[in-house]
């Protein structure tokens, strides 16, 4: 971690969302709009995980975010797309099925996809909703509150479509869901906000 710097910025405007420097987070350097909303998972930093949690997601948060990592030896970046999806503001019914969208760019072939995971971000921890690894869906690894209620559209997977069907929606399902894709050394995220 010596000499490591990690910055999250809005790709379009260059706005600084969150910064890790000199062994600690630097919230004072954040753009005002992200104060008290953008956080790292502090228990994960020691493992080199600088995933960003953005609380109280708003429509204006939609867009691309770039994470850049600088170390004494190397640098790298990854880009995350946040798409705010409002589901059922008007006509949501208890026990309704819904779809949360996640598609992989067409130039990435299915055999190059190492892992796709859907997670729900609950305060300081992530809950595994559904996992796909090495051409197989691992339903048994889902958190118990989602087991038997989530599935991929199997016929769509060869087309790079990893949208999630969530069955029998409950009030407690509301929140932020993140689809994370790992393929050929690259990673990308899509985020959906489920409002009930």
Secondary structure, 3 states (H helix, E strand, C coil): CCCCEEEEEECCCCCEEEEEECCEECHHHCCHHHCCCEEECHHHHHHCCCCEEECCCCHHHCEEEEEEEECCCCEEEEEEEECCCCCCCCCCCCCCCEEECCECCCCCCHHHEEEEEEEEEECCEEEEEEEEECCEECHHHCCCCCCCCEEECHHHHHHCECCEEECCCCHHHCEEEEEEEEECCEEEEEEEEECC
